[in-house]
Amino acid sequence: MKNHIYWLKISSGFYDGMDDETFLKMAYKRKFGKELDLNNPVTFNEKLQWLKLNDQKPEYTEMVDNRKKRIGQSIQ
């Protein structure tokens, strides 16, 4: 039941006002049961979260958009 409420909050925009770092820390704690250490990331998942916050290049958005276009074309 808790999982359903969590996804309802996400889809309704409940977390929209929250900054990215706070949201990632909350979601990480919920998923893995421990605090997210962004100052000294050790695990693969911690490093992925660090990259989400610190390696934001415009090319990445373009790559994802192009991938979505290809997927959409293959479905039609």
Backbone as a printed PyTorch tensor [residue, N CA C, xyz], in Angstrom:
tensor([[[  0.8200,  -1.1950,   0.0000],
         [  0.0000,   0.0000,   0.0000],
         [  0.8700,   1.2680,   0.0000]],

        [[  1.9610,   1.2570,   0.7730],
         [  2.8260,   2.4320,   0.8360],
         [  3.3990,   2.7780,  -0.5360]],

        [[  3.7620,   1.7460,  -1.3020],
         [  4.3410,   1.9640,  -2.6260],
         [  3.3420,   2.6850,  -3.5380]],

        [[  2.0880,   2.2950,  -3.4460],
         [  1.0350,   2.9080,  -4.2590],
         [  0.8990,   4.3960,  -3.9210]],

        [[  0.9120,   4.7230,  -2.6410],
         [  0.7900,   6.1190,  -2.2130],
         [  1.9900,   6.9360,  -2.6940]],

        [[  3.1940,   6.3420,  -2.6180],
         [  4.4180,   7.0000,  -3.0780],
         [  4.2950,   7.3850,  -4.5510]],

        [[  3.8650,   6.4470,  -5.3790],
         [  3.7480,   6.7310,  -6.8150],
         [  2.6250,   7.7020,  -7.1230]],

        [[  1.5570,   7.6680,  -6.3330],
         [  0.4900,   8.6570,  -6.5020],
         [  1.0110,  10.0600,  -6.2180]],

        [[  1.8220,  10.1970,  -5.1650],
         [  2.3930,  11.5000,  -4.8350],
         [  3.2980,  11.9900,  -5.9600]],

        [[  4.1110,  11.0970,  -6.5230],
         [  5.0030,  11.4840,  -7.6220],
         [  4.1830,  11.9280,  -8.8340]],

        [[  3.1940,  11.1430,  -9.2180],
         [  2.4150,  11.4630, -10.4160],
         [  1.5560,  12.7130, -10.2380]],

        [[  1.1870,  13.0290,  -9.0000],
         [  0.3600,  14.2120,  -8.7720],
         [  1.1870,  15.4890,  -8.6180]],

        [[  2.5180,  15.3530,  -8.6070],
         [  3.3740,  16.5320,  -8.5020],
         [  3.6700,  16.9350,  -7.0690]],

        [[  3.3990,  16.0480,  -6.1250],
         [  3.6000,  16.3450,  -4.7070],
         [  5.0340,  16.7630,  -4.4100]],

        [[  6.0090,  16.1600,  -5.1100],
         [  7.4240,  16.4330,  -4.8520],
         [  8.0240,  17.4830,  -5.7890]],

        [[  7.2240,  18.1140,  -6.6230],
         [  7.7380,  19.0600,  -7.6220],
         [  8.5060,  20.2280,  -7.0170]],

        [[  8.1270,  20.6840,  -5.8480],
         [  8.8000,  21.8070,  -5.2200],
         [ 10.0910,  21.4370,  -4.5120]],

        [[ 10.3750,  20.1360,  -4.4390],
         [ 11.5580,  19.6560,  -3.7340],
         [ 12.7670,  19.7170,  -4.6620]],

        [[ 13.9230,  20.1550,  -4.1320],
         [ 15.1220,  20.1790,  -4.9810],
         [ 15.5880,  18.7450,  -5.2530]],

        [[ 16.3620,  18.5680,  -6.3140],
         [ 16.7610,  17.2390,  -6.7780],
         [ 17.5290,  16.4510,  -5.7200]],

        [[ 18.4500,  17.1080,  -5.0390],
         [ 19.2680,  16.3990,  -4.0510],
         [ 18.4120,  15.8610,  -2.9060]],

        [[ 17.5110,  16.6640,  -2.4090],
         [ 16.6390,  16.2270,  -1.3150],
         [ 15.7630,  15.0680,  -1.7610]],

        [[ 15.2050,  15.1640,  -2.9830],
         [ 14.3610,  14.0880,  -3.4940],
         [ 15.1550,  12.7870,  -3.6430]],

        [[ 16.3660,  12.8830,  -4.2200],
         [ 17.1760,  11.6720,  -4.3900],
         [ 17.5310,  11.0380,  -3.0520]],

        [[ 17.8590,  11.8710,  -2.0700],
         [ 18.1920,  11.3430,  -0.7430],
         [ 16.9830,  10.6430,  -0.1180]],

        [[ 15.8100,  11.2360,  -0.2670],
         [ 14.5970,  10.6340,   0.2750],
         [ 14.2800,   9.3070,  -0.4290]],

        [[ 14.3420,   9.3130,  -1.7500],
         [ 14.0250,   8.1130,  -2.5220],
         [ 15.0530,   7.0050,  -2.2610]],

        [[ 16.3120,   7.3690,  -2.1360],
         [ 17.3770,   6.4000,  -1.8740],
         [ 17.1630,   5.7410,  -0.5120]],

        [[ 16.8640,   6.5570,   0.4990],
         [ 16.6300,   6.0320,   1.8500],
         [ 15.4230,   5.1040,   1.8410]],

        [[ 14.4020,   5.4700,   1.1020],
         [ 13.1910,   4.6430,   1.0110],
         [ 13.4960,   3.3070,   0.3310]],

        [[ 14.3000,   3.3480,  -0.7060],
         [ 14.5950,   2.1360,  -1.4810],
         [ 15.6140,   1.2280,  -0.8010]],

        [[ 16.7040,   1.8070,  -0.2950],
         [ 17.8080,   1.0080,   0.2100],
         [ 17.8990,   0.9600,   1.7320]],

        [[ 17.1400,   1.7970,   2.4320],
         [ 17.1230,   1.7680,   3.8830],
         [ 18.3460,   2.3710,   4.5490]],

        [[ 19.1240,   3.1340,   3.8000],
         [ 20.2900,   3.8060,   4.3770],
         [ 20.4470,   5.1750,   3.7350]],

        [[ 21.2230,   6.0220,   4.4000],
         [ 21.4250,   7.3900,   3.9120],
         [ 22.2830,   7.3980,   2.6430]],

        [[ 21.9840,   8.2950,   1.7430],
         [ 22.7610,   8.4890,   0.5210],
         [ 23.9330,   9.4090,   0.8270]],

        [[ 25.1480,   8.9250,   0.5900],
         [ 26.3580,   9.7140,   0.8520],
         [ 26.8780,  10.2710,  -0.4690]],

        [[ 26.5200,  11.5210,  -0.7570],
         [ 26.9480,  12.1420,  -2.0100],
         [ 28.3390,  12.7600,  -1.9060]],

        [[ 28.8420,  12.9540,  -0.6930],
         [ 30.1860,  13.5070,  -0.5130],
         [ 31.2710,  12.4700,  -0.7560]],

        [[ 30.9390,  11.2080,  -0.5010],
         [ 31.8990,  10.1260,  -0.6960],
         [ 31.1580,   8.8980,  -1.2290]],

        [[ 30.6610,   8.9500,  -2.4710],
         [ 29.9010,   7.8140,  -3.0030],
         [ 30.8030,   6.5930,  -3.1920]],

        [[ 30.3560,   5.4650,  -2.6700],
         [ 31.1500,   4.2390,  -2.7460],
         [ 30.4720,   3.2050,  -3.6400]],

        [[ 29.1800,   2.9760,  -3.4200],
         [ 28.4820,   1.9490,  -4.1900],
         [ 28.1290,   2.4750,  -5.5820]],

        [[ 27.8310,   1.5590,  -6.4680],
         [ 27.4370,   1.9140,  -7.8310],
         [ 26.2230,   2.8320,  -7.8230]],

        [[ 25.2140,   2.5020,  -7.0040],
         [ 24.0020,   3.3100,  -6.9480],
         [ 24.2670,   4.7110,  -6.4090]],

        [[ 25.1300,   4.8230,  -5.4160],
         [ 25.4930,   6.1460,  -4.9060],
         [ 26.1840,   6.9680,  -5.9930]],

        [[ 27.0400,   6.3390,  -6.7540],
         [ 27.7400,   7.0510,  -7.8280],
         [ 26.7790,   7.4860,  -8.9320]],

        [[ 25.7760,   6.6530,  -9.2290],
         [ 24.7650,   7.0520, -10.2180],
         [ 23.9910,   8.2800,  -9.7520]],

        [[ 23.6340,   8.3080,  -8.4720],
         [ 22.9070,   9.4570,  -7.9300],
         [ 23.7830,  10.7090,  -7.9850]],

        [[ 25.0620,  10.5500,  -7.6880],
         [ 26.0020,  11.6850,  -7.7500],
         [ 26.0670,  12.2210,  -9.1800]],

        [[ 26.1370,  11.3090, -10.1580],
         [ 26.1870,  11.7300, -11.5600],
         [ 24.9180,  12.4750, -11.9670]],

        [[ 23.7720,  12.0220, -11.5010],
         [ 22.5110,  12.6980, -11.8210],
         [ 22.5550,  14.1710, -11.4140]],

        [[ 23.2010,  14.4360, -10.2840],
         [ 23.2370,  15.8050,  -9.7630],
         [ 24.3860,  16.6360, -10.3130]],

        [[ 25.5070,  16.0190, -10.6460],
         [ 26.7220,  16.7680, -10.9450],
         [ 27.2160,  16.6760, -12.3830]],

        [[ 26.6020,  15.8380, -13.1850],
         [ 27.0530,  15.6850, -14.5670],
         [ 25.8680,  15.9070, -15.5020]],

        [[ 25.3670,  17.1330, -15.5330],
         [ 24.1880,  17.4450, -16.3390],
         [ 24.6030,  18.2350, -17.5720]],

        [[ 24.7430,  17.5090, -18.6710],
         [ 25.1250,  18.1480, -19.9340],
         [ 23.9130,  18.1960, -20.8630]],

        [[ 23.7630,  19.2650, -21.6280],
         [ 22.6200,  19.3700, -22.5440],
         [ 22.5690,  18.2240, -23.5580]],

        [[ 23.7170,  17.6700, -23.8980],
         [ 23.7330,  16.5700, -24.8760],
         [ 22.9520,  15.3570, -24.3700]],

        [[ 22.9520,  15.1450, -23.0580],
         [ 22.2470,  13.9900, -22.4970],
         [ 20.7470,  14.0890, -22.7630]],

        [[ 20.1960,  15.2780, -22.6180],
         [ 18.7770,  15.4690, -22.8870],
         [ 18.4740,  15.1870, -24.3480]],

        [[ 19.3400,  15.6500, -25.2230],
         [ 19.1500,  15.4100, -26.6560],
         [ 19.2380,  13.9160, -26.9780]],

        [[ 20.1580,  13.2160, -26.3450],
         [ 20.2900,  11.7760, -26.5770],
         [ 19.0330,  11.0330, -26.1510]],

        [[ 18.4930,  11.3940, -25.0030],
         [ 17.2780,  10.7430, -24.5040],
         [ 16.1080,  11.0580, -25.4220]],

        [[ 15.9870,  12.3020, -25.8640],
         [ 14.9030,  12.6790, -26.7630],
         [ 14.9860,  11.9140, -28.0780]],

        [[ 16.1940,  11.7560, -28.6240],
         [ 16.3560,  10.9970, -29.8660],
         [ 15.9830,   9.5380, -29.6650]],

        [[ 16.3150,   8.9870, -28.5290],
         [ 15.9790,   7.5970, -28.2210],
         [ 14.4590,   7.4410, -28.1240]],

        [[ 13.7930,   8.3980, -27.5010],
         [ 12.3280,   8.3560, -27.4010],
         [ 11.7010,   8.3950, -28.7830]],

        [[ 12.2650,   9.2040, -29.6820],
         [ 11.7330,   9.3010, -31.0410],
         [ 11.8340,   7.9390, -31.7390]],

        [[ 13.0030,   7.2910, -31.5970],
         [ 13.2010,   5.9860, -32.2430],
         [ 12.2430,   4.9520, -31.6870]],

        [[ 12.0550,   4.9420, -30.3870],
         [ 11.1440,   3.9860, -29.7730],
         [  9.7310,   4.2470, -30.2610]],

        [[  9.3210,   5.4950, -30.3140],
         [  7.9890,   5.8610, -30.7810],
         [  7.7550,   5.4450, -32.2240]],

        [[  8.7600,   5.5740, -33.0740],
         [  8.6320,   5.1850, -34.4830],
         [  8.5120,   3.6790, -34.6220]],

        [[  9.2320,   2.9160, -33.7970],
         [  9.1890,   1.4620, -33.9180],
         [  7.8680,   0.8950, -33.4180]],

        [[  7.1580,   1.6340, -32.5550],
         [  5.8790,   1.1650, -32.0270],
         [  4.7690,   1.3730, -33.0540]],

        [[  4.8460,   2.4230, -33.8310],
         [  3.7670,   2.7570, -34.7780],
         [  3.6740,   1.8120, -35.9160]]])
